[in-house]
Amino acid sequence: MYDGRSTVELYQDTYRWDCKNVTNFLKGSGIEEPRFSDEELTRYLENSIGFVATTS
């Protein structure tokens, strides 16, 4: 929490983080970035911080 906002609120609508170093260091290690479907991410956010996604 910072300034009354959660981590999700702090980083929503911001730029994507540069992860070239991590990608380069992990190359060939067999470790892959996890991938989440919209359904999985929504379920995680709802269960962890009570965030409820709205659809438009």
N, CA, C and O of each residue as an XYZ file, in Angstrom:
224
protein
N       0.834     -1.179      0.000
C       0.000      0.000      0.000
C       0.883      1.248      0.000
O       1.892      1.325      0.701
N       0.479      2.190     -0.785
C       1.157      3.477     -0.823
C       0.116      4.526     -1.158
O      -0.651      4.365     -2.108
N       0.084      5.565     -0.408
C      -0.850      6.659     -0.652
C      -2.292      6.147     -0.707
O      -3.118      6.668     -1.457
N      -2.583      5.113      0.104
C      -3.933      4.577      0.163
C      -4.325      3.691     -1.003
O      -5.492      3.320     -1.132
N      -3.359      3.342     -1.863
C      -3.670      2.518     -3.037
C      -2.964      1.170     -2.941
O      -1.861      1.071     -2.402
N      -3.612      0.136     -3.471
C      -3.030     -1.201     -3.497
C      -2.019     -1.301     -4.636
O      -1.924     -0.408     -5.479
N      -1.272     -2.392     -4.648
C      -0.287     -2.614     -5.713
C      -0.948     -2.592     -7.079
O      -0.423     -1.988     -8.015
N      -2.086     -3.239     -7.200
C      -2.800     -3.261     -8.483
C      -3.157     -1.851     -8.910
O      -2.968     -1.491    -10.072
N      -3.669     -1.050     -7.993
C      -4.049      0.319     -8.328
C      -2.836      1.169     -8.693
O      -2.920      2.023     -9.575
N      -1.714      0.942     -8.022
C      -0.514      1.731     -8.300
C       0.004      1.506     -9.715
O       0.475      2.440    -10.365
N      -0.084      0.271    -10.188
C       0.540     -0.054    -11.465
C      -0.431     -0.240    -12.617
O      -0.005     -0.591    -13.718
N      -1.711     -0.019    -12.403
C      -2.639     -0.123    -13.516
C      -2.454      1.083    -14.429
O      -2.120      2.177    -13.972
N      -2.670      0.876    -15.688
C      -2.574      1.950    -16.684
C      -1.185      2.578    -16.737
O      -1.062      3.762    -17.054
N      -0.146      1.820    -16.438
C       1.210      2.332    -16.543
C       1.937      1.605    -17.662
O       1.389      0.684    -18.267
N       3.141      2.008    -17.930
C       3.936      1.381    -18.975
C       4.323     -0.029    -18.576
O       4.271     -0.383    -17.398
N       4.704     -0.822    -19.536
C       5.143     -2.191    -19.287
C       6.600     -2.148    -18.855
O       7.400     -1.425    -19.449
N       6.954     -2.908    -17.836
C       8.317     -2.914    -17.313
C       9.274     -3.561    -18.301
O       8.935     -4.547    -18.956
N      10.468     -3.001    -18.402
C      11.529     -3.571    -19.236
C      12.109     -4.779    -18.513
O      12.601     -4.650    -17.392
N      12.056     -5.945    -19.137
C      12.545     -7.157    -18.476
C      13.612     -7.855    -19.321
O      13.791     -9.070    -19.227
N      14.326     -7.070    -20.156
C      15.353     -7.663    -21.021
C      16.425     -8.391    -20.229
O      16.845     -9.479    -20.623
N      16.878     -7.815    -19.116
C      17.927     -8.466    -18.321
C      17.467     -9.817    -17.795
O      18.195    -10.805    -17.889
N      16.269     -9.860    -17.246
C      15.737    -11.120    -16.720
C      15.621    -12.146    -17.850
O      16.024    -13.299    -17.694
N      15.075    -11.724    -18.974
C      14.924    -12.617    -20.119
C      16.273    -13.169    -20.553
O      16.401    -14.365    -20.815
N      17.273    -12.310    -20.629
C      18.612    -12.749    -21.039
C      19.240    -13.698    -20.020
O      19.835    -14.706    -20.401
N      19.114    -13.388    -18.734
C      19.706    -14.239    -17.699
C      19.050    -15.618    -17.647
O      19.713    -16.610    -17.344
N      17.747    -15.684    -17.943
C      17.028    -16.952    -17.860
C      17.105    -17.777    -19.149
O      16.721    -18.947    -19.171
N      17.602    -17.160    -20.212
C      17.693    -17.853    -21.495
C      18.489    -19.154    -21.336
O      19.611    -19.154    -20.831
N      17.886    -20.252    -21.774
C      18.544    -21.543    -21.715
C      18.434    -22.247    -20.372
O      18.921    -23.368    -20.223
N      17.799    -21.605    -19.385
C      17.701    -22.208    -18.052
C      16.518    -23.163    -17.926
O      16.453    -23.973    -17.001
N      15.591    -23.056    -18.864
C      14.375    -23.860    -18.762
C      13.287    -23.184    -17.948
O      12.164    -23.683    -17.873
N      13.611    -22.050    -17.335
C      12.620    -21.294    -16.556
C      11.881    -20.374    -17.514
O      12.498    -19.626    -18.273
N      10.556    -20.434    -17.473
C       9.743    -19.604    -18.366
C       8.839    -18.684    -17.569
O       8.414    -19.008    -16.460
N       8.557    -17.545    -18.149
C       7.629    -16.604    -17.537
C       6.250    -17.244    -17.483
O       5.788    -17.802    -18.479
N       5.579    -17.171    -16.318
C       4.241    -17.762    -16.248
C       3.264    -16.981    -17.118
O       3.383    -15.767    -17.279
N       2.323    -17.684    -17.660
C       1.276    -17.065    -18.482
C      -0.061    -17.344    -17.807
O      -0.325    -18.460    -17.362
N      -0.893    -16.321    -17.738
C      -2.189    -16.440    -17.091
C      -3.290    -16.050    -18.059
O      -3.169    -15.077    -18.804
N      -4.361    -16.821    -18.037
C      -5.535    -16.438    -18.818
C      -6.250    -15.320    -18.063
O      -5.989    -15.102    -16.880
N      -7.139    -14.622    -18.736
C      -7.917    -13.575    -18.071
C      -8.706    -14.161    -16.906
O      -8.832    -13.533    -15.855
N      -9.237    -15.366    -17.096
C     -10.019    -16.019    -16.043
C      -9.152    -16.303    -14.812
O      -9.580    -16.061    -13.683
N      -7.940    -16.814    -15.027
C      -7.042    -17.106    -13.899
C      -6.635    -15.829    -13.164
O      -6.620    -15.794    -11.933
N      -6.308    -14.789    -13.917
C      -5.895    -13.530    -13.300
C      -7.040    -12.915    -12.507
O      -6.834    -12.419    -11.399
N      -8.234    -12.944    -13.061
C      -9.402    -12.413    -12.363
C      -9.643    -13.175    -11.073
O      -9.876    -12.562    -10.031
N      -9.590    -14.509    -11.121
C      -9.800    -15.335     -9.933
C      -8.737    -15.026     -8.865
O      -9.049    -14.920     -7.679
N      -7.488    -14.884     -9.301
C      -6.397    -14.558     -8.365
C      -6.653    -13.212     -7.678
O      -6.559    -13.108     -6.455
N      -6.974    -12.193     -8.462
C      -7.189    -10.864     -7.889
C      -8.393    -10.836     -6.958
O      -8.363    -10.176     -5.919
N      -9.448    -11.549     -7.327
C     -10.633    -11.595     -6.467
C     -10.319    -12.276     -5.139
O     -10.737    -11.798     -4.084
N      -9.591    -13.383     -5.181
C      -9.317    -14.152     -3.968
C      -8.204    -13.538     -3.114
O      -8.202    -13.714     -1.895
N      -7.270    -12.830     -3.724
C      -6.149    -12.291     -2.955
C      -6.441    -10.916     -2.352
O      -6.103    -10.659     -1.197
N      -7.066    -10.034     -3.133
C      -7.279     -8.672     -2.620
C      -8.721     -8.208     -2.728
O      -9.024     -7.055     -2.422
N      -9.617     -9.096     -3.161
C     -11.024     -8.730     -3.243
C     -11.375     -7.896     -4.447
O     -12.489     -7.376     -4.527
N     -10.454     -7.748     -5.397
C     -10.711     -6.980     -6.610
C     -11.769     -7.682     -7.445
O     -11.653     -8.879     -7.706
N     -12.789     -6.966     -7.864
C     -13.836     -7.539     -8.699
C     -13.787     -6.845    -10.053
O     -14.006     -5.638    -10.157
N     -13.496     -7.625    -11.086
C     -13.412     -7.077    -12.438
C     -14.809     -6.748    -12.948
O     -15.770     -7.474    -12.693
N     -14.896     -5.661    -13.658
C     -16.157     -5.308    -14.303
C     -15.995     -5.457    -15.797
O     -14.930     -5.179    -16.348
N     -17.042     -5.892    -16.444
C     -17.003     -6.030    -17.900
C     -17.864     -4.940    -18.510
O     -18.894     -4.547    -17.964
N     -17.415     -4.472    -19.641
C     -18.197     -3.405    -20.289
C     -18.717     -3.853    -21.615
O     -19.394     -3.089    -22.302
